Amino acid sequence: MSKSWTRFSGESPDLAAAIRSRFESHLHHVIATVSASGAPRASGTEVRFWNDELWLGSMPGSRKSADLKVDPRFSIHSHPDTSELLEGDAKLAGAAVLVDDAGVRRAHSEFIGHPGDDPYDLFRLEVSSASHVRVSNNKAHLVITSWSVDGRTRTIKRT
């Protein structure tokens, strides 16, 4: 079971803020979907936060969109900040919910600056796990903070 971004961020606000920062720092990220054959498929993608939720738009007919319509599971990895990972990188997994509501789609199109009649598939991304990995300030170890759908957040340090 997945949770909306709003519910996740309410349960783990510091982790959600770090992850959101990573996804907002760059436009392009990498998403993994499940192809019709059952194999994983990695694709470039853009995600945006809007109305306190995480959204993904995709060209109709794209493999990514077709995959999510058949099997909504995804895993998405943020664009890493630098080779030092001082700001870290973020990963989310969950389920994509196709949004057909014309009013929501129109408002989202306005938000992202798309022409109103430019077709695309719109998905709201719900979260079942999240993690943020960064190098410690003294560069002595990795700091890994993760959250799972049961609401638990934990941080470990790995040398």
N, C-alpha and C positions, 0 to 999 in steps of 0.2 A: 504494500500500500504506500502511496506517495502522498506528500503534503504540499500545499500551495507554498510559494515563496514566503508569503506573509506569515503562515504558521511556522515554517522553518525559522525565519528570522526572529520571531517572537520567542522561540525556544532556545536559540543560540545566537543572540544579537551580535556579539563580537566576531564570531566566525562568519556570520552572514555578511557583516560589514567588510571584512577582509576579502571574502570571495567576491562580493559585488564590486569592490575596488579593482580587483584583477580583471573582471569581465568588462568593466567600464573603461579600463585604461587602454584597451585596443579594440578595434572593431571586429577583427577576424580571429576565429577560434577553430577548434577541430571537434567535430561530433562523430560519435560512433553509433550506428544504427544496426539493426538486424535485417539482412537482406532476405529476399524470398527463399533463397536456398538454405537459410539458417546461418550463413557465414557473417562475420562482422564486416561492416563497411564504414570506412572513415571518409569524412567529407569536410571541406571547409564550410564555415557557416558564420553568420552574424546573429548575435542575440542582443536584446535590449530589455532594460527594465522600464516598465510603464505601468502606472496605476498599482504600484507595489507588487507587481508580479513579473516573472521572467517570460519573455516571448521570443519566438523564433518564426521568422517568415521564410518561405521557400517558394521557388518558382513552381508553378503547377507542372506536373509531369516529371519533375526531377526524381532521381532515384531516392534521394533522402526523404522527400515527401511521401513517395510511394511506400518506402520502408516503414515510416512512422504510421501511415494509415493502416497497415497490416499488423504491425507489432509496434506498439507505442514506446517500447523501452529505448532509452538512449543513455549514453555517457558522453559528457562534454568536458573538454580540457581547455582551460584558458591559455591565451598566449602568454608564455613566461615573460617576466619583466626584463631580466638581464642574465648573463651567465652566472652572476653571483647569487641570484635568487633572493636578494635581501627583502624584496616585497613579496616574493613567492609566486607560486602558481596555484591554481584552483581546479578542482574536479567536482563535477556534479553527476549524479545518476538519478534516473527516475522514469517518468512516463510523460509523453507529449499528448496533450489533449487538443484535438482539432476543433477550431472555433468557427462555426458557420454563421453566427449572429451578424447580420448585415450592419447593424449599428456599431457593434464593437469593431468590426473590420474597418468600417469607414473612419472611426475615431483613431484607430491604430494607424491607418494610412496617413491621416493628417499629422499624427505625432512623428512619424518617421519621414515625412516629406514626400511620400509616394503619391502620384496622381491617383485620384479616387477610383478611376476605372482600370487601373493597371492590375491585372489579376495576380494573385499569389495565395498560397496556402498559409494560414495562420495557426500556430500552435502555442498554447500556454504550457510552459514546462513546469511540471510538478516534481518535487524532489524526494528521493528516498534515501540518498546518502550524499554527503558533502565532505570535502577535505581541502585543507590549505597547507601547503608545504613551503617552508622558507628556511634559509640559512640563518642561524642565530646572529645577533649583532656582533659578537666576537668571532664569528665564523668558525666556531669550534664544533658545531653539531647542527643537524637538521631539527627543526621544530615542526611536528606534524600534528595538526589539530583536525579532528574528524567528528562528524555527527552522523547518527543513524536515525532511521524513521521512528525508533522507539523513544526518541527525544534525548538520548544520551550524547553528551559532548565530552571528548577526552583529548588530552594533549600528551604526546610523548616526545622525548628528545632522543635522537639517534646519532651516535658518533661514528 
